[in-house]
Amino acid sequence: MDDSHPTPAAKSSLVFVFLVVLIDMLGFGIIMPVLPKLITSITGDTLSGAAVYAGWLAFAYAAMQFVFGPIIGNLSDRFGRRPVLLGALGGYAIAYMLMGFSASILWLFAARIIAGVMGASFSTAYAYIADISPPEKRAQNFGLIGAAFGLGFIIGPAVGGILGEYGTRLPFFAAAALAALNLVFGFFMLKESHPPEKRRPFDIARANAVVALRGLHGQNKIVFWYATALTVWMTAHVVYPIIFAFYAMEAFGWSEWTVGMALACVGLGAAIVQGLLIRVLIPRIGERNAVIIAALSMAISSVFYVVAGPDQGWLIFLAIPVGSLQGLFQPSINGLMSNAVSDETQGELQGAVASLQSMASVIGPPLFAAVFAAFTVAGSIYYLPGAPFGLAGFVSLVALAIFLRGYALHCTSDEVEPPADAKTTAL
């Protein structure tokens, strides 16, 4: 595809892929302000106890992505991206409807399991972008998916906070309707990006993260380091969607509306960084420096969450713009990994990476929820609602160290061309 003169069909397909991710994140964002109230109303538990349930709900969602990410990625390599993306939207509509009608915590778990299977289609969305983007533009175009995440966190929490005033369940029905509408749009507008001549047979033996990454490691060992860094990073990053609402309500007594507006600010920052700023910064400073900035921004912003007292909720609105630069991390690494493997294995790469990221989401939510409960439950030795964010800031620095090691190997490897910014002076 000529990136400077995209065809109308290419434009409509890019819009659809953007909307697939947006709808999923919109549904996820909608539930964030109202989930604490929904869980406490169903279980009768405290915020500390409800946070533990939320952690395990996220665990169920991520576990499904871990299992199905490589399967769906490999299926898209065999049958094309279009049927996978359309099927995911139908599944989203069902999952959100089920959440809206949930009468018990088991209903919520069933809905999140379905949503987790459908969410595994993120790997196909990344593969679609790789299919239609020239190598030098992939990192920037991957930022479109990041922008969809950001917009989902602008619209979703804001809508959830507003609709939550009229009923805790209303936001879920709104998300189901949007997924159904996008399915209709995609059926008529989405064009297949993976031509038959580049497809390969589906092999169930390759359809898991361990085997897939082993094969990719054999093709290019650099991918293993980048994937590991991204997995550790995502372990830290999940603290926001899992803990933020519980933290804000516990530490500052915020309402669902205030939580929704704060999360909308988080989404706005992510959309600006990944939708606009990334296209300016990465060509100028390169992927390496972009990743360094991202990791440091997360570590610095986490300090605000830790030190903010009961009457210092305003500090969070300082932390949000500082932390928004962390949106540079994932698109930069995805661009490096995508350029390091063949065109025929883009779906396998993204499926394996999505599965590893889901592994991080399997580990992170119960971990951060347990830390939050331990530091907020009645009788705790030390009351510190921001403790999970402090832990996340430390983990982000570990991810940076792993990435820098992999990047050093990348610059000296004979298997791939050195990154464009290999000679850029370190920050």
C-alpha positions, 0 to 999 in steps of 0.5 A: 500500500502506498502510505502517502496515498491510501485508497478509500478501501484502505482508509475504511478498513483502517477505520474499522480496525480502529473501531474494533479496538475502540469498541472493546476498550469502550466497553472496558472503560464503561465498566470501570467507574461502575464496577466497584458499585456493581460488585459491592451491590451483588456481594455486599462486600467492602471496597477492599473485598470488591477489589479482590473480586475485580482482580480475579475477574480481570484474571479470567479475562486475561487467561482466555486471551492467553489461551486464545491469543495464539490460536486466533492469530494463527487462524487469521494467518490461515483464513484471513483477518476479516472473519476473525475481526467480525466474529470478535464484534459479535462476541463482544455484543453477547458479553456486554449484554450478559454483564448487563443482566448479571444477577450474581458474581458467576454471571460476571465471570461468564461474561468476562470469559467470553469477552476475553476470548473475543479480546484475543482478536487484538493480535489480528488487529495488529497483524492487519496493521502490519499487512497494510503498512510499509515497515518504516511506518508500522510503529506509527500505525500501531499507534492508531491502536494505542489511540483507540485504547486512549479514546476508549478510555476517554469515552468509556469512563465518561459514558460509564460515569454519566450513565451510571447515575441512571443505573449501574447496568445501563452502560453495559447495554450501551456497549453491546449496542455499539458492538452490534453497530460496528459489526454491521459497518464492518460486514460491508466496509472491511476489506481482507488484508491477508492475500491467499498466497501469503496464508499458511496451514493452521497448525494447532501445535504452533498455536500457543505462546511458548511454541510460537515464540520459540519459533520466532526466537529461532527466526530472530532471537531479538524478538524474545527480549522485546516480548519479555520486556513488553510482558513485564511492562504490561504487568505494571500497566494493568494497575490502572484499569484494575485498581484506579477506581477502587483507589480513588474511592478509597483514598479520596472518596470520589464518586463514580462520576469523578472517577469517570472524568479522571479516567477520561483524562487518562484516555485523553492523554493516551490518545494525544500521545499515541494518536498524534505525538508518537508520529512526531516523536518516533521519527525524531528520537527513535524507538529506543529513546521513546521507550526510555521516556515511556518507562520513566514517565510511568515510574515518576507518575507512580510517586504521585499516587503513593504520596497523595493524602486524603485531601490531595486528590488534585495530585492525581491530575498532575500525575495523569499528564506525566504518566501519559507518555508511557503510551510510547512504550508498546507501539515502539516495541511492536514496531521493532518486533514487527520489522524483525520477522517475516511478513508471513508470520506477522499474525503468529508474532502478534498472537504470541505477543498478545498471549504473553501480554495476557500472561501479564494480565493474569499475574498483575490483577490478582497481585495488585488487588491483593496489595491494595487489599493488604494496605487498605483492609481494616486493621492493616499494619500500614494504610497506603492505598497507593501501594499498588502504583508504587509497585507498578512503577518499580516493575516498569523500570525492570521492563526498561532494563530488559528492553535495553539489553535486547536493544543492545543485541539488536544493534549488534545482530547480523540477523536484522537491519539495525534500528533507524535510531541505532546511532541516536544519542541516549537520553 
